[in-house]
Amino acid sequence: ETQTVLSIHTFIRLVKACIQMKNHPAAEAAERFVFDWMMNFHRQGRLDKTPMGNIFGMAIQAWVNSWHPSSGKRAEILLGTMEDMAREGTLPFPIAAPIYNTVVKAYAIHGDVENARAIFHRCMHAFKQGNESARPNVFLWSTLLDACSKSKNPDAWKVAENLFAAMQKKPQKWNPQGSTQHNHLQLHHQRLCQIQAAPKGRTLAAGNVQGL
């Protein structure tokens, strides 16, 4: 009996529809489409050979677009599933920086600096362990600063200042495209000034302010 072979593009269309709906049930559906249905087809050899890296990030983006209070945690759970698969050798591609950036964004939209920064460190660890595609880029730094700008924490500007200083120390390491780096650093400086000008909310523990 001939089994049906599906194209990844079928799942991409489904997940795109979920992203556009921008709600909690749609994000849950996107998660099922990718991590349950699509991966089942992949394990059964019933999926075409189209590279599947982007669709995982799209499923996480559906959580970002949902604006649900748990979107950061749900995105992190999906990242953890991918990291487990990578360790087991069942993920057919390395987890790249844009995937980590999307998870950081899921926390950033709620101003959750501490969890956003924790995901950044996971990206950094993956890069140091030899995953070249996980090299932190200027977009990841930008999303971290966005988390600071949305935080209700009066000390978030200190975290942002440390981030901005670190970016300027090793710009070529994070983004070798000089002109792009310069433009983004200017944007980050503007954001840092906005964060410093409008602190509000609760106070970070002193230990959480230092470094990155």
C-alpha positions in Angstrom: 0.0 0.0 0.0 1.4 3.4 -1.0 1.5 5.9 1.8 0.9 9.6 1.3 4.0 11.8 1.3 3.4 15.4 2.3 5.3 18.5 1.5 6.6 20.6 4.3 5.0 23.5 2.5 1.6 22.1 3.5 2.5 22.5 7.1 4.1 25.9 6.5 0.7 27.1 5.1 -1.1 25.8 8.1 1.3 27.4 10.6 1.2 30.7 8.6 -2.6 30.8 9.1 -2.1 30.2 12.8 0.4 33.1 13.0 -2.1 35.5 11.3 -4.9 34.5 13.8 -2.8 36.0 16.7 -4.5 34.1 19.5 -3.9 31.4 22.1 -5.8 28.5 20.4 -4.0 29.3 17.1 -0.6 29.1 18.8 -1.5 25.7 20.3 -2.6 24.5 16.9 0.7 25.7 15.3 2.6 23.8 17.9 0.6 20.6 17.2 1.0 20.9 13.4 4.8 21.1 13.7 5.9 19.1 16.8 3.3 16.4 16.5 1.9 16.0 13.0 4.8 17.1 10.9 7.4 15.2 13.0 5.3 12.1 12.9 5.3 12.2 9.1 9.1 12.8 9.2 9.7 9.8 11.5 7.6 7.7 9.2 9.5 8.8 6.1 6.4 10.4 4.7 7.7 14.0 4.5 9.5 15.4 1.5 13.2 16.6 1.7 12.5 20.3 1.9 14.6 21.9 4.7 12.4 22.2 7.8 14.4 24.7 10.0 12.1 27.7 9.4 8.9 26.1 10.3 10.0 25.4 13.9 10.7 29.2 14.3 7.3 29.9 12.8 5.6 27.7 15.4 7.3 29.6 18.1 6.4 32.9 16.4 2.7 31.9 16.7 3.2 32.1 20.5 4.8 35.5 20.2 1.9 36.7 18.1 -0.7 35.3 20.6 0.4 37.8 23.3 -0.8 35.2 25.8 0.7 35.7 29.3 2.3 32.2 29.0 3.7 32.8 25.5 7.3 33.1 26.8 7.1 29.9 28.8 5.4 28.0 26.0 8.0 29.2 23.5 10.8 28.1 25.9 9.2 24.6 26.2 9.3 24.2 22.4 12.9 25.3 22.4 13.7 22.8 25.1 12.1 20.1 23.0 14.3 21.1 20.0 17.4 21.0 22.2 16.5 17.5 23.5 16.0 16.4 19.9 19.4 17.9 18.9 21.1 16.0 21.7 19.4 12.8 20.6 20.4 13.3 17.0 16.7 13.4 15.9 16.6 17.1 14.9 17.7 17.3 11.2 19.3 20.8 11.5 21.2 22.8 14.1 19.3 25.3 16.2 20.2 28.7 14.8 20.3 32.2 16.5 17.0 33.3 14.9 15.2 30.5 16.7 16.6 31.6 20.1 15.8 35.2 19.1 12.1 34.3 18.6 12.0 32.7 22.1 13.6 35.8 23.5 11.0 37.9 21.7 8.2 35.8 23.4 9.5 37.0 26.8 10.5 40.5 25.5 6.9 41.5 24.6 6.0 41.1 28.3 9.1 42.9 29.5 10.5 39.8 31.1 14.2 40.7 31.1 15.4 37.9 33.3 14.0 35.0 31.2 14.9 36.8 28.0 18.4 37.0 29.2 18.4 33.3 30.2 17.5 32.3 26.7 20.3 34.5 25.4 22.8 32.6 27.5 21.4 29.3 26.2 22.1 30.6 22.7 25.6 31.7 23.7 26.3 28.3 25.3 25.2 26.5 22.1 27.5 28.7 20.1 30.4 28.0 22.5 29.7 24.3 22.2 30.4 24.4 18.5 27.0 25.3 17.0 28.2 28.1 14.6 24.7 28.8 13.5 23.8 29.9 17.1 26.3 32.8 17.0 24.4 35.7 18.7 23.7 38.4 16.2 22.7 42.1 16.4 19.0 41.1 16.2 19.3 39.0 19.3 20.9 42.0 21.2 18.1 44.2 19.9 15.4 41.9 21.2 17.1 41.9 24.6 17.1 45.7 24.7 13.4 45.6 23.6 12.7 43.5 26.7 14.4 46.1 28.8 12.3 48.9 27.2 9.1 47.1 28.0 10.0 46.1 31.5 8.2 47.6 34.5 11.5 47.2 36.5 13.1 50.5 37.5 16.6 48.9 37.2 16.0 47.5 33.7 18.0 50.4 32.2 21.1 49.1 34.1 20.8 45.8 32.3 20.3 47.6 29.0 23.4 49.8 29.7 25.5 46.6 30.3 24.1 45.1 27.1 24.9 48.1 25.1 28.4 48.4 26.5 29.1 44.7 25.7 27.8 45.2 22.1 30.3 48.0 21.5 33.3 46.1 22.9 33.1 43.3 20.4 31.0 44.5 17.5 32.8 42.4 14.8 32.4 39.3 16.8 28.6 39.6 16.9 27.9 41.1 13.5 30.7 41.4 10.9 28.7 43.7 8.7 30.1 47.0 9.8 27.5 49.4 8.4 24.6 47.3 9.7 26.2 47.1 13.1 26.6 50.9 13.2 23.0 51.5 12.3 21.8 49.1 14.9 24.0 50.5 17.6 22.5 53.9 16.9 19.0 52.5 17.3 20.1 50.7 20.5 21.5 53.9 21.9 18.1 55.6 21.3 16.3 52.8 23.1 18.7 52.9 26.0 18.1 56.7 26.4 14.3 56.0 26.4 14.7 53.3 29.0 16.8 55.5 31.3 14.3 58.3 30.9 11.2 56.3 32.0 12.0 53.8 34.8 9.0 52.4 36.6 7.8 49.4 38.6 9.5 47.0 40.9 13.3 46.7 41.6 15.6 44.0 40.4 17.6 42.1 42.9 21.1 43.6 43.0 22.7 40.3 41.7 20.5 40.3 38.6 21.7 43.7 37.4 25.3 42.9 36.9 26.8 41.7 33.6 24.5 40.2 30.9 
